[in-house]
Amino acid sequence: MCRRENGSKRSGMRWAGLKPAVVFAAFLCVLPAVGAEQKLDLYLLIGQSNMAGRGTVEDRDLKPHPRVLALNQNNEWVPAVDPIHFDKKQAGVGPGRSFGIAMAGHDPDAVIGLIPCAVGGTSIRKWSPGAADTKTKTHPYDDMLARLRIAMKSGTVKGVLWHQGEADGKMGEAGTYAAALTELIERVRAECGDRDLPFVVGQLGQFDGKPWNEGRKAVDAAQRRVAESVPHCAFASAEGLVDRGDLTHFDAKSARLLGERFAQRMIVLQERRKR
């Protein structure tokens, strides 16, 4: 019979090399009991491809953490092993899983529930109610909202991670970016019933082989401005992170580091709320 562990303990099992079905079955043996007395700490992951993740999956990315779950494509809570996103077939290692592990490490009593909703290639305009993305045949905001409402039955939303902006790197679009992001933050907070919900904005990748144009610089400035001016928001730096060789997407190591930076900023925001 499977033994369920206390949430503060770590599993000593080895998961690398196992088939997904075997990993899931084994994970159930150490999954903490989640019931009326144990609700999930929920985190919404939204944006485009660098939130979804395009890093190469390695053995370490397939080892479940007993207190970090993800809502899969079928709206089921499963072990958060990469890729946790499913927007495109290229989905790989992103910042979400390492963020979840860092948050679980910060609070040994918490069970983390990640809600992956990023869609590669989407501009911020696609993250408005009713907006459709024809390339992926999705409605990013509406689809996210449906998943969010399902997830909220299992816990409370504790924060939001946003990594997006590459698709808005044209000067005309970048000029309206701050207003669009502010509106998005307000909408998501209203849906969650928390006007002070922590919201962390991740910086665009700065890759040596592809210097930022004026549009990218404008998006970066807009994101910094929103993070500074909107209460309970923060900015996670991408300084020093590298691409996977395509001058667009973070490699797996950098994606994991970005997730840890997201967690650092999230923890600061949450601690401020307690004061």
C-alpha positions as CSV (number, residue, x, y, z in Angstrom):
1,M,0.0,0.0,0.0
2,C,1.2,3.5,-0.8
3,R,2.3,5.6,2.2
4,R,1.4,9.3,2.2
5,E,4.1,11.5,3.7
6,N,3.8,14.5,5.8
7,G,4.1,17.7,3.7
8,S,7.3,18.8,5.3
9,K,9.2,15.6,4.4
10,R,11.1,14.9,1.2
11,S,10.9,11.7,-0.9
12,G,14.1,9.7,-1.2
13,M,12.9,7.9,-4.3
14,R,14.8,8.2,-7.6
15,W,12.6,9.1,-10.6
16,A,15.0,9.6,-13.5
17,G,14.5,7.2,-16.4
18,L,11.0,6.1,-15.4
19,K,8.1,6.3,-17.8
20,P,5.6,9.0,-17.1
21,A,2.9,6.5,-16.0
22,V,5.4,4.9,-13.6
23,V,6.5,8.3,-12.2
24,F,2.9,9.3,-11.6
25,A,2.0,6.0,-9.8
26,A,5.1,6.2,-7.6
27,F,4.4,9.9,-6.9
28,L,1.0,9.0,-5.5
29,C,2.8,7.1,-2.8
30,V,4.4,10.3,-1.4
31,L,1.7,12.8,-2.4
32,P,0.6,14.7,0.7
33,A,-3.0,14.4,1.7
34,V,-4.9,17.4,0.3
35,G,-8.4,17.7,1.7
36,A,-10.5,20.2,3.6
37,E,-7.7,20.7,6.0
38,Q,-5.0,21.1,3.4
39,K,-5.7,23.6,0.6
40,L,-3.3,24.4,-2.2
41,D,-1.3,27.6,-2.5
42,L,-2.1,28.5,-6.1
43,Y,0.1,30.4,-8.5
44,L,-1.0,31.5,-12.0
45,L,1.6,31.3,-14.7
46,I,0.8,33.4,-17.7
47,G,2.6,35.0,-20.7
48,Q,4.2,33.6,-23.8
49,S,6.9,31.0,-24.7
50,N,9.5,31.9,-22.1
51,M,6.9,31.4,-19.4
52,A,5.8,28.1,-21.0
53,G,9.4,27.1,-21.3
54,R,11.5,25.8,-24.2
55,G,14.5,24.5,-22.3
56,T,15.7,20.9,-22.9
57,V,14.2,18.6,-20.3
58,E,16.8,16.7,-18.2
59,D,16.5,14.0,-15.6
60,R,16.4,16.5,-12.8
61,D,13.2,18.0,-14.3
62,L,11.4,14.7,-14.1
63,K,11.8,14.2,-10.4
64,P,8.5,15.1,-8.6
65,H,8.5,17.2,-5.5
66,P,6.0,15.8,-3.1
67,R,4.4,19.3,-2.4
68,V,4.5,20.8,-5.9
69,L,1.6,20.0,-8.3
70,A,0.5,21.4,-11.6
71,L,-2.9,21.6,-13.3
72,N,-2.5,19.6,-16.5
73,Q,-4.3,19.9,-19.9
74,N,-7.2,17.9,-18.6
75,N,-7.6,20.1,-15.5
76,E,-6.3,17.5,-13.2
77,W,-3.7,18.0,-10.4
78,V,-0.6,16.0,-11.3
79,P,3.1,16.0,-10.3
80,A,4.8,19.2,-11.5
81,V,7.4,17.6,-13.8
82,D,8.5,19.4,-17.0
83,P,7.1,20.3,-19.3
84,I,4.2,21.6,-17.2
85,H,2.9,23.7,-20.1
86,F,1.3,22.3,-23.2
87,D,0.8,25.3,-25.5
88,K,3.0,23.9,-28.3
89,K,4.9,20.7,-29.0
90,Q,8.2,22.5,-28.2
91,A,7.2,23.0,-24.6
92,G,10.0,22.2,-22.2
93,V,11.7,23.6,-19.1
94,G,10.4,26.9,-18.0
95,P,10.5,28.9,-14.8
96,G,7.3,27.5,-13.3
97,R,8.5,24.3,-11.7
98,S,11.6,25.8,-10.1
99,F,9.5,28.6,-8.8
100,G,7.1,26.1,-7.2
101,I,10.0,24.2,-5.6
102,A,11.4,27.4,-4.2
103,M,8.0,28.4,-2.7
104,A,7.6,24.9,-1.2
105,G,11.1,25.3,0.3
106,H,10.1,28.6,1.8
107,D,7.0,27.2,3.5
108,P,7.4,23.6,4.6
109,D,3.7,23.3,5.4
110,A,2.5,24.5,2.0
111,V,1.4,22.4,-1.0
112,I,1.9,24.4,-4.1
113,G,-0.5,24.3,-7.1
114,L,0.8,25.7,-10.3
115,I,-1.7,26.8,-13.0
116,P,0.2,26.8,-16.3
117,C,-1.6,29.0,-18.9
118,A,1.1,30.6,-21.0
119,V,0.7,30.6,-24.8
120,G,3.8,31.0,-27.0
121,G,3.9,33.9,-29.5
122,T,1.0,35.8,-27.9
123,S,1.1,39.6,-27.7
124,I,-0.4,41.3,-24.7
125,R,-3.4,42.2,-26.8
126,K,-4.2,38.4,-26.9
127,W,-4.5,38.5,-23.1
128,S,-7.8,40.4,-23.1
129,P,-11.3,39.0,-22.7
130,G,-12.6,37.5,-25.9
131,A,-9.3,37.8,-27.8
132,A,-8.3,34.9,-30.0
133,D,-4.9,33.6,-31.0
134,T,-5.4,32.1,-34.5
135,K,-2.0,30.4,-34.6
136,T,-2.7,28.2,-31.5
137,K,-6.4,28.2,-31.9
138,T,-6.8,29.4,-28.4
139,H,-8.3,32.3,-26.4
140,P,-5.5,32.9,-24.0
141,Y,-7.3,35.1,-21.4
142,D,-10.6,33.2,-21.6
143,D,-8.9,29.8,-21.5
144,M,-6.8,31.0,-18.5
145,L,-9.9,32.2,-16.7
146,A,-11.6,28.9,-17.1
147,R,-8.6,27.0,-15.7
148,L,-8.2,29.5,-12.9
149,R,-11.8,29.0,-11.7
150,I,-11.3,25.2,-11.7
151,A,-8.1,25.5,-9.8
152,M,-9.6,27.9,-7.2
153,K,-11.9,25.0,-6.0
154,S,-8.7,23.4,-4.6
155,G,-7.2,26.4,-2.8
156,T,-6.4,30.1,-2.8
157,V,-4.5,32.1,-5.4
158,K,-1.4,33.5,-3.7
159,G,0.3,35.1,-6.7
160,V,0.7,35.6,-10.4
161,L,3.8,35.2,-12.6
162,W,3.9,37.1,-15.9
163,H,6.6,36.7,-18.6
164,Q,5.7,38.2,-21.9
165,G,6.7,41.1,-24.2
166,E,8.8,39.6,-27.0
167,A,5.7,39.8,-29.3
168,D,5.2,43.5,-28.4
169,G,8.7,44.7,-29.4
170,K,7.5,47.2,-32.0
171,M,7.5,50.8,-31.0
172,G,3.8,51.4,-31.7
173,E,2.7,48.4,-29.6
174,A,5.3,49.0,-26.9
175,G,3.9,52.5,-26.4
176,T,0.7,51.1,-25.1
177,Y,2.2,48.2,-23.1
178,A,2.1,49.7,-19.6
179,A,-1.5,50.5,-19.8
180,A,-2.4,47.1,-21.2
181,L,-0.4,45.3,-18.4
182,T,-1.9,47.5,-15.7
183,E,-5.4,46.6,-17.0
184,L,-4.5,42.9,-17.1
185,I,-3.3,43.0,-13.5
186,E,-6.5,44.6,-12.4
187,R,-8.6,42.1,-14.2
188,V,-6.8,39.1,-12.8
189,R,-6.9,40.5,-9.3
190,A,-10.6,41.1,-9.6
191,E,-11.2,37.5,-10.8
192,C,-9.3,36.2,-7.8
193,G,-11.1,38.5,-5.4
194,D,-7.9,40.0,-4.1
195,R,-7.0,43.6,-5.1
196,D,-3.6,43.2,-3.5
197,L,-2.7,39.9,-5.1
198,P,1.1,39.7,-5.6
199,F,2.1,40.0,-9.3
200,V,5.7,39.5,-10.5
201,V,6.8,40.6,-14.0
202,G,9.7,38.7,-15.5
203,Q,12.3,40.6,-17.6
204,L,12.8,39.8,-21.3
205,G,15.9,37.8,-22.2
206,Q,19.0,39.9,-22.9
207,F,21.1,37.8,-25.2
208,D,24.5,38.9,-26.4
209,G,23.9,37.7,-30.0
210,K,20.7,39.7,-30.3
211,P,20.8,43.2,-28.8
212,W,17.5,44.8,-27.9
213,N,16.0,47.1,-30.5
214,E,14.2,50.3,-29.4
215,G,10.9,48.4,-29.1
216,R,12.3,45.8,-26.7
217,K,13.8,48.6,-24.6
218,A,10.4,50.3,-24.5
219,V,8.7,47.1,-23.3
220,D,11.3,46.7,-20.6
221,A,10.9,50.2,-19.5
222,A,7.1,49.8,-19.4
223,Q,7.4,46.6,-17.3
224,R,9.7,48.3,-14.8
225,R,7.4,51.3,-14.6
226,V,4.3,49.1,-13.9
227,A,6.2,47.0,-11.3
228,E,7.2,50.2,-9.5
229,S,3.9,52.1,-9.8
230,V,1.3,49.4,-9.3
231,P,1.0,48.3,-5.6
232,H,2.1,44.7,-4.7
233,C,4.0,44.2,-8.0
234,A,7.6,43.4,-8.5
235,F,10.2,42.9,-11.3
236,A,12.3,39.7,-11.7
237,S,15.6,40.4,-13.5
238,A,16.9,38.3,-16.4
239,E,20.4,39.6,-16.0
240,G,23.1,37.0,-16.8
241,L,20.6,34.4,-18.2
242,V,21.4,32.9,-21.6
243,D,19.5,31.5,-24.5
244,R,19.3,27.9,-25.7
245,G,21.0,28.8,-29.0
246,D,18.1,30.4,-30.8
247,L,18.6,33.9,-29.4
248,T,14.9,33.9,-28.2
249,H,14.3,31.3,-25.5
250,F,16.1,30.7,-22.2
251,D,18.0,27.5,-21.9
252,A,16.9,25.1,-19.1
253,K,19.4,26.3,-16.5
254,S,18.5,29.9,-17.1
255,A,14.8,29.1,-17.0
256,R,15.3,27.4,-13.6
257,L,17.2,30.4,-12.3
258,L,14.5,32.7,-13.5
259,G,11.9,30.7,-11.6
260,E,14.0,31.0,-8.4
261,R,14.2,34.8,-9.0
262,F,10.4,34.9,-9.4
263,A,10.1,33.1,-6.1
264,Q,12.5,35.6,-4.3
265,R,10.4,38.5,-5.5
266,M,7.1,36.8,-4.7
267,I,8.3,36.0,-1.1
268,V,9.2,39.7,-0.6
269,L,5.7,40.8,-1.8
270,Q,4.0,38.2,0.4
271,E,6.0,39.2,3.5
272,R,5.1,42.9,3.0
273,R,1.5,42.0,3.0
274,K,1.8,40.6,6.5
275,R,3.1,43.8,8.0
